Amino acid sequence: MTTHDHLVDDTLQAVTLTVNGSERTVAVPAHRTLLDGLRDEVGLPGTKSCCAEGECGACTVLLDGKAVNSCLVLCVEAEGHEVTTVEGLSADGLTDLQEEFLNAGAVQCGFCIPGQVVSAEYLLRTNPDPDEAQIREALSGNLCRCAGYQRIVRAVQATAARRRGGDG
Amino acid sequence: MPKYYRPTTRADALAALAEGGERARPLVGGTDLLVGLRHHTLEPDLLVDLKAVNDLPDPVVVTDEGVQIGATWTLGELVAHPVVQQWYPALVEAALTVGSVAIRNRASLVANSCNASPAADTAPPLLVHDARVTIASLDGDRTASLDEFFLGPRRTLCGPGELVTRIDLPRPAPGSGSAFRRLTRRRGVDLATVSVAAGVARDGGLVLGMGAVGPRPLRTEVPGPVDLADEAALGEALDRLVSAATPISDVRGSREYRLATLRVLTSRAVLAAAARRNPREMAS
C-alpha cells in the first residue's frame, strides 16, 4: 500500500524494489525520481532532497551497493534492484561511522550529513584505508553549506582507524 | 510526462526508438537526462532504458587491436579498468574529473558522447585516441569517427530512431603518450572552463582534443616529426594546435581568458603526454 493509492490511475507504474532489505512495491509515474519515491512512497525521509540535479549529494543512497544520486535515478529504473538508505546502514542504533561524525563534531546544521555518511560508507567499503586526498575526492560530490569539511574528513579517518582495529 | 520502457532486446529498443522518433530518448545513466527533464529543457514522450537489454555489445571488450566500449559501461567502471588505465591515461584522467563518485557510478561514456556537450570532459581524450562510434538502427549499423559524429552543441550524427551501441578505441601506437588537463572553478561537480587532451607520437607528432572552446569538441593535429626539445618549433606547433579554438564568453570565463589558458593547458598536456612515452618503445 502507498500513501497515494487514491491517485492510482493508468499513468502509474508498479515498481518492486528492495529497500534496506525489505521488498517494497510502490506505484509512481515514470518521471518520479528514486529520491521522491523513497521519501514520499516508501516513507524514508532520511535521504534529503536539496538541489535535485546531482550537484550536492544530499540524496546519496546505495543502489546495488554503489553510491548514486537518487535524484538522478528514476524510481522505475530501480525495479528489481536493491537500495540502501541512511536508515538501512544499521539495523539498530548508530553505525561506527555515524558515532565518529558525532565524536568529531562534524554535524552542524545536519542537512547534508545523511548523504555524507552514505558516501563515506561507500568509500570505506571500497577502500578501507583511504588517505586524506582519497577521502576528499570521495566526498567531493557532497556539499556542506556549513563548510564543516575538516571535521567530516576527521570522522572518516577515525572510522577507518577504528575498523582497522586501531585506537580510532 | 514521458512513458518509461525497459526492453530486453536490442530489436525491441530500436523499434521503440524508431516509433518514437524525435520524441523518444534512450536512457542509460540519466545523469544529464534527468536534469533536462526536471528543467523541461527535454520533454520526451518516451524513455527507452537500455540497461536491461541483453544483446547490446558487452560493456567492455579488450582485443590486441584496442578496446570496444558498450553503451552501458559507466565512467566508474572505466576509471578502474587496468587496460584502459595503461593505454588511455588521458581518458582516465578526464573521466575522473566528471561530476563526482556518485555521478560516475551511473554515467555512461557512450551516452556522455551522445549528449554532445561542447564541454564534455571525456570528448577531448576520445578525439585524441581516434574513437569511432557504431550507430545502430532498424536499417543496420554504420560507423563514423567521433570527430565526424559531433555536429554542434548537443547535436550528433545519431538521429531519431538511432542508437550508439559502441565506441571503439584503437590501441595507441608504440612509443606514444597521452595526457588531459582541465581548468575549473571548483575541483568537483563543475563543468570545464577549458579542457584539453594531448597525444604525442614517437616522432613528436601531436594531436589535440579541446573542450569548451568551440560549439563542439575540437580535434587538431600537427604531423611529426616535431622536435619537442626545440622551444621555437614546439611553440609554433602549439600555436597551430590551438588556432581552431573559437571560445565564447560566459559565466565560467571570458573569450580572452579561455584563449590564454587554452595555450597554457595545451603546453602542459603536451609535455605531460610526451613524458609518458615509453623510452624502450621509442627506441625500437
Interface residues (C-beta under 8 A of the other chain):
Chain A: T11 Q13 P29 A30 H31 T33 A52 E53 G54 E55 G57 T60 L63 K66 A67 V68 N69 C71 L72 V73 L74 V76 E77 E79 S119 Y122 L123 E137 A138 S140 G141 N142 L143
Chain B: M1 P2 K3 Y4 R6 L27 G29 G30 T31 L34 V35 L37 R38 H39 L47 D49 K51 G76 G99 S100 V101 A102 I103 N105 R106 R187 G188 V189
